[in-house]
Amino acid sequence: MINRLLDTDKTRRSFNFEWDFYAHTENQKAYYDKEVFEFLKEEKSYFKDKLVLEMGCGAGRQTRALVDFCKNLVALDVSDNLANLPKKNNLNPVQGDIMNLPLKDGRFDFIYSRGVFHHTRDPKYAFDSAVRLLKKGGVLIFSVYPKRNMLFHYANSMMRFITIRLDHKFLFFLCRAAAPLVPLAYKIMNPRKKRPLEYWENVWLLFDWFSPQYQFHLSEKELDKWCEKHTVLIKNRGYRKLLK
């Protein structure tokens, strides 16, 4: 059973299209099975007695990698893709908007949100919504797009001004044409990141970048302000481990 708690908007339609496509092209399970724990900075055994919330599960790549090691995992997403998640007794899919969460405050031991806050209309509010769901001593891990130079942001804003208004099928066609350029762009933007990139993965990366209605880029200073009333341990650039 999937609980549905959301309002329909452009963001939901964009991710519906994206995850419907990507759910049928996922062929990097071994990579994500390892990579999710590198992101979370915890061993598998850490989660055995934890109630975990995944804020923005998307196609379920990280959900599948983590669920067997959790006591219970709540997978939240705005899209309709939740029906494609594995059927597990300890997995509870919830379709909802993180800007209007009906979940109980102070409930979760561990919350993670990867590349989600920056796709909301108010990333700071989304962050605060996650914090209030933590138990005392709970942990929040999240990632957001880092702020880059002004030329990058100007060019990106100009392109996205057009692309977010395109029909999804037409944008998908353009992404297919531009996909061979992705490895070079990804190497420039993420020079330290080792990631296997195949053609359909490149198409997905482009669509994921140019389709969502909202896209914010945040500086270290901005993130520090988000966390200033909490105890924060900076693990590495772009990621935070929050101790409430």
KOLGUNU-540133 format. One line per 10 residues: number of its first residue (from 1); their letters; for each residue x, y, z of N, C-alpha, C. Coordinates in nm, 2 decimals. Example, Ala and Ser with C-alpha at 12.3 -4.5 7.8 and 13.67 -1.06 7.14 Angstrom:
KOLGUNU-540133
1) as) 1.32,-0.57,0.78,1.23,-0.45,0.78,1.32,-0.33,0.78 ~ 1.28,-0.22,0.71,1.37,-0.11,0.71,1.29,0.00,0.79 .
END
This chain:
KOLGUNU-540133
1) minrlldtdk) 0.08,-0.12,0.00,0.00,0.00,0.00,0.09,0.12,0.00 ~ 0.05,0.22,-0.08,0.12,0.35,-0.09,0.04,0.46,-0.04 ~ 0.09,0.53,0.06,0.02,0.65,0.11,0.05,0.77,0.02 ~ -0.06,0.84,-0.02,-0.04,0.96,-0.11,-0.08,1.09,-0.04 ~ 0.02,1.18,-0.03,0.00,1.30,0.04,0.07,1.41,-0.03 ~ 0.01,1.47,-0.14,0.07,1.57,-0.22,-0.03,1.64,-0.31 ~ 0.02,1.76,-0.36,-0.05,1.83,-0.46,0.02,1.81,-0.59 ~ -0.06,1.80,-0.70,0.00,1.79,-0.83,0.06,1.92,-0.88 ~ 0.18,1.91,-0.93,0.24,2.03,-0.99,0.35,1.99,-1.09 ~ 0.42,2.09,-1.15,0.51,2.07,-1.26,0.63,1.98,-1.21 .
11) trrsfnfewd) 0.67,2.00,-1.09,0.78,1.91,-1.03,0.74,1.77,-1.04 ~ 0.62,1.73,-0.99,0.58,1.60,-0.99,0.57,1.54,-1.13 ~ 0.52,1.61,-1.23,0.51,1.56,-1.37,0.65,1.54,-1.43 ~ 0.74,1.63,-1.39,0.88,1.62,-1.45,0.94,1.49,-1.39 ~ 0.93,1.46,-1.26,0.99,1.34,-1.21,0.92,1.22,-1.24 ~ 0.79,1.23,-1.27,0.71,1.11,-1.32,0.77,1.06,-1.45 ~ 0.79,1.16,-1.54,0.85,1.12,-1.67,0.99,1.07,-1.65 ~ 1.07,1.13,-1.57,1.21,1.09,-1.55,1.22,0.95,-1.49 ~ 1.15,0.92,-1.39,1.16,0.80,-1.32,1.09,0.68,-1.40 ~ 0.99,0.71,-1.47,0.93,0.61,-1.56,1.03,0.56,-1.66 .
21) fyahtenqka) 1.11,0.66,-1.71,1.22,0.62,-1.81,1.33,0.55,-1.74 ~ 1.38,0.61,-1.63,1.50,0.56,-1.57,1.48,0.42,-1.50 ~ 1.36,0.40,-1.45,1.33,0.27,-1.38,1.35,0.15,-1.47 ~ 1.35,0.18,-1.60,1.36,0.07,-1.70,1.50,0.07,-1.77 ~ 1.59,0.15,-1.72,1.73,0.15,-1.78,1.83,0.14,-1.67 ~ 1.79,0.11,-1.55,1.89,0.09,-1.44,1.97,-0.04,-1.46 ~ 2.10,-0.02,-1.48,2.18,-0.14,-1.50,2.31,-0.13,-1.42 ~ 2.31,-0.05,-1.31,2.43,-0.02,-1.24,2.41,-0.06,-1.09 ~ 2.34,-0.17,-1.07,2.31,-0.20,-0.93,2.43,-0.22,-0.84 ~ 2.53,-0.29,-0.89,2.65,-0.31,-0.81,2.72,-0.18,-0.77 .
31) yydkevfefl) 2.72,-0.08,-0.86,2.78,0.05,-0.83,2.70,0.12,-0.72 ~ 2.57,0.12,-0.73,2.49,0.19,-0.63,2.49,0.12,-0.50 ~ 2.49,-0.01,-0.50,2.50,-0.09,-0.37,2.62,-0.05,-0.29 ~ 2.73,-0.02,-0.35,2.84,0.03,-0.28,2.84,0.18,-0.25 ~ 2.80,0.25,-0.35,2.81,0.40,-0.35,2.72,0.46,-0.24 ~ 2.60,0.40,-0.22,2.51,0.46,-0.12,2.57,0.46,0.02 ~ 2.65,0.36,0.05,2.71,0.36,0.19,2.83,0.45,0.20 ~ 2.89,0.48,0.08,3.00,0.58,0.08,2.93,0.72,0.11 ~ 2.82,0.74,0.05,2.75,0.87,0.07,2.70,0.88,0.21 ~ 2.65,0.78,0.27,2.59,0.78,0.41,2.70,0.78,0.51 .
41) keeksyfkdk) 2.82,0.74,0.48,2.93,0.74,0.57,2.91,0.65,0.69 ~ 2.84,0.54,0.67,2.81,0.45,0.78,2.82,0.30,0.73 ~ 2.86,0.21,0.82,2.86,0.07,0.78,2.72,0.01,0.77 ~ 2.70,-0.10,0.71,2.57,-0.16,0.69,2.51,-0.19,0.83 ~ 2.59,-0.24,0.92,2.54,-0.29,1.05,2.48,-0.17,1.13 ~ 2.52,-0.05,1.10,2.47,0.07,1.17,2.32,0.08,1.17 ~ 2.26,0.04,1.06,2.12,0.06,1.03,2.03,-0.05,1.09 ~ 2.08,-0.15,1.15,2.00,-0.27,1.18,1.89,-0.24,1.28 ~ 1.91,-0.14,1.36,1.80,-0.10,1.46,1.75,0.04,1.44 ~ 1.76,0.09,1.32,1.73,0.23,1.29,1.60,0.24,1.21 .
51) lvlemgcgag) 1.52,0.34,1.25,1.41,0.38,1.16,1.46,0.49,1.07 ~ 1.46,0.47,0.94,1.52,0.55,0.84,1.42,0.61,0.75 ~ 1.44,0.74,0.72,1.36,0.81,0.62,1.45,0.85,0.50 ~ 1.41,0.81,0.38,1.47,0.85,0.26,1.38,0.96,0.20 ~ 1.43,1.09,0.19,1.35,1.20,0.14,1.38,1.22,0.00 ~ 1.30,1.16,-0.09,1.33,1.17,-0.23,1.39,1.04,-0.29 ~ 1.31,0.93,-0.29,1.37,0.81,-0.33,1.39,0.79,-0.48 ~ 1.32,0.87,-0.56,1.33,0.86,-0.71,1.30,0.72,-0.76 ~ 1.39,0.67,-0.84,1.38,0.54,-0.90,1.41,0.43,-0.81 ~ 1.45,0.46,-0.68,1.47,0.36,-0.58,1.60,0.29,-0.58 .
61) rqtralvdfc) 1.70,0.35,-0.65,1.84,0.29,-0.65,1.90,0.28,-0.51 ~ 1.89,0.39,-0.43,1.94,0.38,-0.30,1.85,0.30,-0.20 ~ 1.72,0.31,-0.23,1.63,0.23,-0.15,1.66,0.08,-0.15 ~ 1.68,0.03,-0.27,1.71,-0.11,-0.29,1.84,-0.15,-0.22 ~ 1.94,-0.06,-0.22,2.07,-0.09,-0.17,2.06,-0.09,-0.01 ~ 1.97,-0.02,0.05,1.97,0.00,0.19,1.87,-0.08,0.27 ~ 1.75,-0.11,0.20,1.64,-0.16,0.28,1.66,-0.28,0.35 ~ 1.74,-0.37,0.30,1.77,-0.50,0.37,1.85,-0.49,0.50 ~ 1.91,-0.37,0.52,1.99,-0.35,0.63,1.93,-0.26,0.74 ~ 1.80,-0.21,0.72,1.73,-0.13,0.81,1.63,-0.20,0.89 .
71) knlvaldvsd) 1.61,-0.16,1.01,1.49,-0.21,1.08,1.36,-0.17,1.01 ~ 1.35,-0.04,0.98,1.24,0.00,0.89,1.28,0.12,0.81 ~ 1.24,0.13,0.68,1.27,0.23,0.59,1.15,0.30,0.53 ~ 1.13,0.43,0.55,1.02,0.50,0.49,1.08,0.57,0.36 ~ 1.02,0.54,0.25,1.07,0.59,0.12,0.97,0.70,0.07 ~ 1.01,0.82,0.07,0.92,0.93,0.03,0.96,0.99,-0.10 ~ 0.86,1.01,-0.19,0.89,1.08,-0.32,0.76,1.14,-0.37 ~ 0.78,1.25,-0.45,0.67,1.32,-0.51,0.61,1.25,-0.63 ~ 0.69,1.16,-0.69,0.65,1.10,-0.82,0.56,0.98,-0.80 ~ 0.51,0.92,-0.91,0.43,0.80,-0.90,0.51,0.67,-0.91 .
81) nlanlpkknn) 0.64,0.68,-0.90,0.72,0.56,-0.92,0.73,0.46,-0.81 ~ 0.66,0.50,-0.70,0.68,0.41,-0.58,0.63,0.27,-0.60 ~ 0.54,0.25,-0.69,0.48,0.12,-0.72,0.59,0.03,-0.77 ~ 0.70,0.08,-0.82,0.81,0.00,-0.87,0.91,-0.04,-0.76 ~ 0.89,0.01,-0.64,0.99,-0.03,-0.53,0.96,-0.17,-0.49 ~ 1.07,-0.24,-0.44,1.05,-0.38,-0.40,0.95,-0.39,-0.28 ~ 0.88,-0.50,-0.28,0.78,-0.53,-0.18,0.85,-0.59,-0.06 ~ 0.87,-0.51,0.05,0.94,-0.56,0.17,0.86,-0.52,0.29 ~ 0.86,-0.61,0.39,0.78,-0.59,0.51,0.83,-0.46,0.59 ~ 0.96,-0.43,0.57,1.01,-0.32,0.65,1.02,-0.19,0.56 .
91) lnpvqgdimn) 0.96,-0.19,0.44,0.96,-0.08,0.35,0.83,-0.02,0.34 ~ 0.81,0.11,0.37,0.69,0.18,0.37,0.70,0.30,0.27 ~ 0.64,0.29,0.15,0.65,0.39,0.05,0.54,0.50,0.08 ~ 0.58,0.63,0.07,0.49,0.74,0.10,0.51,0.84,-0.02 ~ 0.40,0.86,-0.09,0.40,0.96,-0.20,0.36,1.10,-0.14 ~ 0.45,1.19,-0.13,0.42,1.32,-0.07,0.52,1.43,-0.10 ~ 0.49,1.55,-0.06,0.57,1.66,-0.08,0.65,1.70,0.04 ~ 0.78,1.71,0.04,0.86,1.74,0.16,0.83,1.88,0.21 ~ 0.76,1.96,0.13,0.73,2.10,0.17,0.60,2.10,0.26 ~ 0.54,1.98,0.27,0.41,1.97,0.35,0.40,1.83,0.41 .
101) lplkdgrfdf) 0.49,1.80,0.50,0.50,1.67,0.55,0.40,1.64,0.66 ~ 0.33,1.53,0.66,0.24,1.50,0.76,0.30,1.40,0.86 ~ 0.43,1.37,0.85,0.50,1.28,0.94,0.52,1.34,1.08 ~ 0.53,1.25,1.17,0.54,1.29,1.31,0.68,1.34,1.34 ~ 0.68,1.46,1.42,0.81,1.51,1.46,0.88,1.42,1.55 ~ 1.02,1.43,1.55,1.10,1.35,1.64,1.09,1.20,1.63 ~ 1.06,1.15,1.51,1.04,1.01,1.50,1.15,0.93,1.44 ~ 1.24,0.99,1.36,1.34,0.91,1.28,1.48,0.91,1.34 ~ 1.54,0.80,1.34,1.68,0.79,1.38,1.78,0.84,1.28 ~ 1.74,0.82,1.15,1.84,0.86,1.05,1.76,0.90,0.92 .
111) iysrgvfhht) 1.79,1.02,0.87,1.73,1.07,0.75,1.83,1.11,0.65 ~ 1.81,1.07,0.53,1.90,1.12,0.42,1.82,1.17,0.30 ~ 1.88,1.27,0.24,1.81,1.33,0.12,1.92,1.37,0.02 ~ 1.92,1.31,-0.09,2.03,1.33,-0.19,1.98,1.40,-0.31 ~ 2.02,1.52,-0.33,1.98,1.60,-0.44,1.84,1.63,-0.45 ~ 1.77,1.66,-0.34,1.63,1.69,-0.34,1.60,1.83,-0.29 ~ 1.66,1.88,-0.18,1.63,2.01,-0.13,1.64,2.12,-0.24 ~ 1.74,2.11,-0.32,1.76,2.21,-0.42,1.66,2.21,-0.54 ~ 1.57,2.11,-0.54,1.46,2.10,-0.64,1.33,2.14,-0.58 ~ 1.33,2.20,-0.46,1.20,2.25,-0.40,1.20,2.40,-0.42 .
121) rdpkyafdsa) 1.08,2.46,-0.39,1.07,2.61,-0.41,1.14,2.68,-0.29 ~ 1.17,2.61,-0.18,1.24,2.68,-0.07,1.33,2.57,0.00 ~ 1.46,2.56,-0.05,1.54,2.46,0.01,1.56,2.47,0.16 ~ 1.57,2.59,0.21,1.59,2.60,0.36,1.47,2.55,0.44 ~ 1.35,2.57,0.39,1.23,2.52,0.45,1.23,2.37,0.44 ~ 1.27,2.31,0.33,1.28,2.17,0.32,1.37,2.11,0.42 ~ 1.49,2.17,0.43,1.59,2.13,0.53,1.53,2.13,0.67 ~ 1.47,2.24,0.71,1.41,2.25,0.84,1.30,2.15,0.86 ~ 1.23,2.11,0.76,1.12,2.01,0.77,1.19,1.88,0.80 ~ 1.30,1.85,0.74,1.37,1.73,0.77,1.43,1.72,0.92 .
131) vrllkkggvl) 1.48,1.83,0.96,1.54,1.84,1.09,1.43,1.81,1.20 ~ 1.31,1.86,1.18,1.21,1.85,1.29,1.17,1.70,1.30 ~ 1.19,1.62,1.20,1.15,1.48,1.21,1.25,1.39,1.28 ~ 1.37,1.44,1.31,1.47,1.37,1.38,1.44,1.35,1.53 ~ 1.48,1.23,1.58,1.48,1.21,1.72,1.60,1.28,1.78 ~ 1.60,1.30,1.91,1.71,1.36,1.97,1.83,1.27,1.95 ~ 1.94,1.32,1.90,2.06,1.24,1.87,2.05,1.18,1.73 ~ 1.94,1.21,1.65,1.93,1.16,1.52,2.02,1.22,1.42 ~ 2.04,1.16,1.30,2.13,1.20,1.20,2.06,1.24,1.07 ~ 2.11,1.35,1.01,2.06,1.38,0.88,2.18,1.40,0.79 .
141) ifsvypkrnm) 2.17,1.33,0.68,2.27,1.34,0.57,2.20,1.40,0.45 ~ 2.26,1.50,0.39,2.20,1.55,0.27,2.30,1.61,0.17 ~ 2.26,1.62,0.05,2.35,1.68,-0.05,2.27,1.78,-0.13 ~ 2.34,1.89,-0.18,2.27,1.99,-0.26,2.37,2.03,-0.37 ~ 2.32,2.10,-0.47,2.41,2.15,-0.58,2.50,2.26,-0.52 ~ 2.63,2.26,-0.54,2.72,2.37,-0.49,2.71,2.49,-0.58 ~ 2.73,2.60,-0.52,2.73,2.73,-0.60,2.86,2.74,-0.68 ~ 2.85,2.77,-0.81,2.96,2.79,-0.90,2.98,2.93,-0.94 ~ 3.06,2.95,-1.04,3.09,3.09,-1.08,2.98,3.15,-1.15 ~ 2.98,3.29,-1.17,2.87,3.36,-1.22,2.84,3.32,-1.37 .
151) lfhyansmmr) 2.95,3.30,-1.45,2.93,3.26,-1.59,2.85,3.13,-1.60 ~ 2.89,3.04,-1.52,2.81,2.91,-1.52,2.67,2.93,-1.48 ~ 2.64,3.01,-1.38,2.50,3.03,-1.34,2.42,3.10,-1.44 ~ 2.48,3.20,-1.51,2.41,3.28,-1.61,2.38,3.19,-1.73 ~ 2.47,3.11,-1.78,2.45,3.02,-1.89,2.35,2.92,-1.85 ~ 2.36,2.86,-1.74,2.26,2.76,-1.69,2.12,2.81,-1.68 ~ 2.11,2.93,-1.62,1.98,2.99,-1.61,1.91,3.02,-1.74 ~ 1.99,3.07,-1.84,1.94,3.10,-1.97,1.89,2.97,-2.04 ~ 1.96,2.86,-2.03,1.92,2.74,-2.09,1.80,2.68,-2.02 ~ 1.80,2.68,-1.89,1.69,2.63,-1.81,1.56,2.71,-1.83 .
161) fitirldhkf) 1.57,2.84,-1.85,1.46,2.92,-1.88,1.38,2.86,-2.00 ~ 1.45,2.81,-2.09,1.38,2.75,-2.21,1.34,2.60,-2.18 ~ 1.43,2.52,-2.12,1.41,2.38,-2.11,1.30,2.34,-2.02 ~ 1.28,2.42,-1.91,1.17,2.38,-1.82,1.03,2.41,-1.88 ~ 1.03,2.48,-1.99,0.90,2.51,-2.06,0.88,2.41,-2.18 ~ 0.97,2.33,-2.21,0.95,2.23,-2.32,0.87,2.11,-2.28 ~ 0.80,2.06,-2.38,0.74,1.93,-2.36,0.84,1.83,-2.32 ~ 0.81,1.74,-2.23,0.90,1.64,-2.18,0.95,1.55,-2.29 ~ 0.87,1.51,-2.38,0.91,1.42,-2.48,1.01,1.49,-2.58 ~ 0.99,1.61,-2.61,1.08,1.69,-2.69,1.21,1.71,-2.62 .
171) lfflcraaap) 1.21,1.75,-2.49,1.33,1.76,-2.41,1.41,1.63,-2.41 ~ 1.34,1.52,-2.39,1.40,1.39,-2.39,1.48,1.37,-2.52 ~ 1.42,1.40,-2.63,1.48,1.39,-2.76,1.61,1.47,-2.77 ~ 1.60,1.59,-2.72,1.72,1.68,-2.72,1.83,1.62,-2.63 ~ 1.79,1.56,-2.51,1.89,1.50,-2.42,1.96,1.38,-2.49 ~ 1.88,1.31,-2.56,1.94,1.19,-2.64,2.05,1.24,-2.73 ~ 2.02,1.35,-2.80,2.11,1.41,-2.90,2.24,1.46,-2.83 ~ 2.23,1.52,-2.71,2.34,1.58,-2.65,2.41,1.49,-2.55 ~ 2.36,1.36,-2.53,2.42,1.27,-2.43,2.57,1.24,-2.45 ~ 2.62,1.24,-2.57,2.77,1.21,-2.59,2.86,1.32,-2.52 .
181) lvplaykimn) 2.80,1.44,-2.49,2.88,1.54,-2.43,2.89,1.53,-2.28 ~ 2.80,1.45,-2.22,2.79,1.44,-2.08,2.92,1.40,-2.01 ~ 2.99,1.29,-2.05,3.12,1.25,-1.98,3.22,1.37,-1.97 ~ 3.23,1.45,-2.07,3.33,1.56,-2.06,3.27,1.67,-1.96 ~ 3.15,1.70,-1.96,3.09,1.79,-1.87,3.10,1.74,-1.73 ~ 3.07,1.61,-1.71,3.07,1.55,-1.57,3.21,1.55,-1.52 ~ 3.31,1.53,-1.60,3.45,1.53,-1.56,3.49,1.67,-1.52 ~ 3.44,1.77,-1.58,3.48,1.91,-1.55,3.41,1.95,-1.42 ~ 3.29,1.91,-1.40,3.21,1.95,-1.28,3.24,1.87,-1.16 ~ 3.28,1.74,-1.18,3.31,1.65,-1.07,3.44,1.57,-1.10 .
191) prkkrpleyw) 3.55,1.65,-1.10,3.68,1.59,-1.14,3.73,1.47,-1.05 ~ 3.68,1.47,-0.92,3.72,1.36,-0.83,3.63,1.24,-0.83 ~ 3.52,1.26,-0.89,3.41,1.15,-0.88,3.44,1.05,-0.99 ~ 3.45,0.92,-0.95,3.46,0.81,-1.04,3.33,0.75,-1.06 ~ 3.27,0.76,-1.17,3.13,0.70,-1.20,3.12,0.64,-1.33 ~ 3.07,0.52,-1.35,3.06,0.46,-1.48,2.94,0.53,-1.55 ~ 2.97,0.58,-1.67,2.86,0.65,-1.74,2.84,0.59,-1.88 ~ 2.72,0.54,-1.90,2.68,0.48,-2.02,2.58,0.57,-2.09 ~ 2.55,0.54,-2.22,2.46,0.64,-2.29,2.33,0.67,-2.23 ~ 2.26,0.57,-2.18,2.13,0.61,-2.12,2.14,0.68,-1.99 .
201) envwllfdwf) 2.25,0.65,-1.92,2.27,0.72,-1.79,2.30,0.87,-1.82 ~ 2.37,0.89,-1.93,2.40,1.03,-1.98,2.27,1.10,-2.01 ~ 2.18,1.03,-2.08,2.05,1.09,-2.12,1.97,1.13,-1.99 ~ 1.97,1.04,-1.89,1.90,1.07,-1.77,1.96,1.19,-1.69 ~ 2.10,1.19,-1.69,2.16,1.31,-1.62,2.12,1.44,-1.68 ~ 2.12,1.45,-1.81,2.08,1.57,-1.88,1.93,1.61,-1.85 ~ 1.84,1.51,-1.86,1.70,1.53,-1.83,1.68,1.57,-1.68 ~ 1.75,1.51,-1.59,1.75,1.54,-1.45,1.79,1.69,-1.42 ~ 1.88,1.74,-1.50,1.94,1.87,-1.49,1.84,1.98,-1.54 ~ 1.79,1.95,-1.66,1.72,2.06,-1.74,1.57,2.05,-1.73 .
211) spqyqfhlse) 1.51,1.95,-1.67,1.37,1.94,-1.66,1.30,1.99,-1.53 ~ 1.36,1.97,-1.41,1.28,2.01,-1.29,1.26,2.16,-1.29 ~ 1.14,2.19,-1.23,1.09,2.33,-1.23,1.19,2.42,-1.14 ~ 1.24,2.36,-1.03,1.33,2.44,-0.94,1.47,2.38,-0.94 ~ 1.56,2.47,-0.94,1.70,2.43,-0.92,1.78,2.54,-0.85 ~ 1.83,2.51,-0.73,1.90,2.61,-0.66,2.05,2.56,-0.64 ~ 2.14,2.65,-0.63,2.28,2.62,-0.60,2.32,2.69,-0.48 ~ 2.38,2.62,-0.38,2.40,2.68,-0.25,2.55,2.68,-0.21 ~ 2.59,2.78,-0.15,2.73,2.79,-0.10,2.75,2.73,0.03 ~ 2.88,2.71,0.07,2.91,2.66,0.20,2.86,2.75,0.31 .
221) keldkwcekh) 2.87,2.88,0.28,2.83,2.98,0.38,2.68,2.97,0.41 ~ 2.60,2.95,0.30,2.46,2.94,0.31,2.42,2.81,0.39 ~ 2.49,2.70,0.36,2.47,2.58,0.44,2.50,2.59,0.58 ~ 2.61,2.66,0.61,2.65,2.68,0.75,2.54,2.76,0.83 ~ 2.48,2.86,0.76,2.37,2.93,0.82,2.25,2.85,0.85 ~ 2.22,2.75,0.76,2.11,2.66,0.78,2.13,2.58,0.91 ~ 2.26,2.55,0.93,2.29,2.45,1.04,2.34,2.53,1.17 ~ 2.34,2.66,1.17,2.40,2.73,1.28,2.34,2.71,1.42 ~ 2.21,2.67,1.42,2.14,2.65,1.55,2.15,2.50,1.59 ~ 2.22,2.42,1.51,2.24,2.28,1.54,2.39,2.25,1.56 .
231) tvliknrgyr) 2.42,2.13,1.61,2.56,2.09,1.61,2.59,2.02,1.48 ~ 2.69,2.06,1.41,2.71,2.01,1.28,2.85,1.96,1.26 ~ 2.87,1.84,1.20,3.00,1.79,1.17,3.01,1.78,1.02 ~ 3.10,1.86,0.96,3.12,1.86,0.82,3.20,1.74,0.78 ~ 3.14,1.65,0.70,3.21,1.53,0.66,3.30,1.56,0.53 ~ 3.24,1.62,0.43,3.32,1.66,0.31,3.23,1.75,0.23 ~ 3.29,1.82,0.14,3.22,1.93,0.07,3.09,1.89,0.01 ~ 2.98,1.96,0.04,2.85,1.93,-0.02,2.77,1.84,0.07 ~ 2.83,1.78,0.17,2.75,1.69,0.25,2.76,1.73,0.40 ~ 2.65,1.70,0.47,2.65,1.74,0.61,2.60,1.62,0.69 .
241) kllk) 2.65,1.61,0.81,2.60,1.51,0.91,2.55,1.60,1.03 ~ 2.42,1.60,1.05,2.36,1.68,1.14,2.32,1.61,1.27 ~ 2.37,1.65,1.38,2.33,1.59,1.51,2.24,1.69,1.59 ~ 2.12,1.64,1.61,2.02,1.73,1.67,2.04,1.73,1.82 .
END
